[in-house]
């Protein structure tokens, strides 16, 4: 009861009147009164927060300060929101979409008519940025296409290239085409603006703009004078930094060019097709190719001339080369004939036969050939004549013709007699003989003409005297004591003249009825002669004689002391003495030369063909025309019976035979008359072994001599044994 104050917690705002009464012993005092007192306090909300949402809405949350609120007022930027007042228990609110910018929310609860202080929070609403921004560089221009999705409706959209050079687009466009200044790499940013508030940027890139404008036009032309190519063009941009020129896929000489160039001239091009590409660049960026092509032709040979060479199958071609070719091709009648050295300017063609021929010549460099230079047609009319024509008078007054065909291509052969076609002609083209029917006596002319189709050869001609023969009984002899030869003959017909030839040269032409001629020779020597008559300019067959040795009174001595003996049954040994110096020595056997020897030879060994009697002559020779008289001997070869080992021909073999052989061999005593008998051991040779054989047989019991021993006989091989000129012991009485 001693309290003097009281703090009263009223239940809420309102007007309150107070009385204070003391009580003592249960008895209240009179009251003391005060008031009315008005309590206006309402607890404010706490923990207010504003959160911006997608779509530009804002959520406001708070904690109520009292459960006694009767309502809650919510103000946005000082004005009640449409939903205000809120429910007294509300502790959150989400606004409709708000415009970009700062916004203030106030929450003010009330209890009855009493309002709590407002709790305030603020929030900023951003401009929604564009999204899905893409930027695509065009391939054929400097344009970059941008597209995006707007985050909201903007008052304007700004496009930035590489952070600068803004382009402001009114309204809310969702695409833009940007034209860049040139090739390069570009990055872009796009943002929207509302109420001067810019959204965040959407970005894209880098966009690589690689486009370089190509040439506007390009022309290529070849200079036929030097085979260079000249290119001219119109540039598609003044910004080119360089221009590349490619020739057949490789950089051309002098490439790259400056960016402002508009012409280019190549070096000399090889023949054939060539492609050029011109490709400008701006920095590292290259324009699309512009191309053109040229064809360098091989100029054909000029001044082609073709001429048939008379009397042959030859056609001569000549021309002037337009340049040095790798090869030159010759064509005959459209068919390739031959490829020759490229520097050649002439050609000789041998055609297969007569006919008409057209020619073409072309030059080739690499794989490219020129156009054809042509000439002709050339008419080749030559047909080879027959050769080796021989016309011979034969039996029955006919004439036989033989020849060799000048060509295997003859289709026919014509024969003419005295200018007229011969019977049964023309002949087949392979024929090489023809014999006439009997002709009248006298001179006849003949012509043989080869034909290849319609083309004739030149005539091969001959003439024959029919029924006019060579002079008969022609003889020629040295005129003793003179350098002269006397020729005699019997005329065989009515010659117009007679020709005498000495060693192939004419020695005289005399009257046709002459029967002899004395020819004075220029010097001593050996001479041969021909004599023939002539009628109508045609020579009759000739008669010949000689050689005749003309000494002119000079004589050559014969060899002396000629000895001939059989060395073996079929071999003769000759010995002689030379009284003078000879150039050579000839040995004849029965009139035929059997051997020739040096002029100093004094012996010879001559084989005889068989048993019989033979005459041998030894003749000295000098100066090529002087022959000595022959020295002559006669030998007879026959098989004589003998007894072997009987060297002395006394009819038996004893020590005297060995002594006889040794004296012959070593002391120069007489030769055994039967050498075959002295061949004691039968080895076909006479030497010391024969004497040893005989002594061994006689005194040491050696082998007896081979047959014939001890009786007479001719031996086992008589024709190869030593000779036996005489052995009287075995001759019949």
Secondary structure, DSSP 8 states (H G I E B T S, - for coil): ----------SSSEEEEEEE--EETTEE---EEEEEEEE------EEEEEEE-GGG-EEEEEE-S-TT-SEEEEEETTEE-TT-SB-TT--EEE-----SEEEEEEEEEEETTEE---EEEEEEE-----EEEEEEE-SSSSEEEEEEE-SS--SEEEEEETTEEEEEEES---EEEEE-SSSEEEEEEEEEEETTEE---EEEEEEEE------SEEEEEEETTTTEEEEEEE-S-TT--EEEEEETTEE-TT-SEETT--EEE-----SEEEEEEEEEEETTEE---EEEEEEE-----EEEEEEE-TTSSEEEEEEE-SS--SEEEEEETTEEEEEEETT--EEEEE-SSSEEEEEEEEEEETTEE---EEEEEEEE------EEEEEEEEGGGEEEEEEE-S-TT-SEEEEEETTEE-TT-SEETT--EEE-----SEEEEEEEEEEETTEE---EEEEEEET----EEEEEEE-TTSSEEEEEEE--S--SEEEEEETTEEEEEEETT--EEEEE-SSSEEEEEEEEEEETTEEEEEEEEEEEEE-TT------EEEEEEEEETTEEEEEEE-SS--SEEEEEETTEEEEEEETT--EEEEE-SSSEEEEEEEEEEETTTEE---EEEEEEE----B-TT-TT-SSS-SHHHHHHHHHHHHS-----SBHHHH-TT-SS--SHHHHHHHHHHHHS------SS-SS-B--SSGGGSB-BS--GGGS--
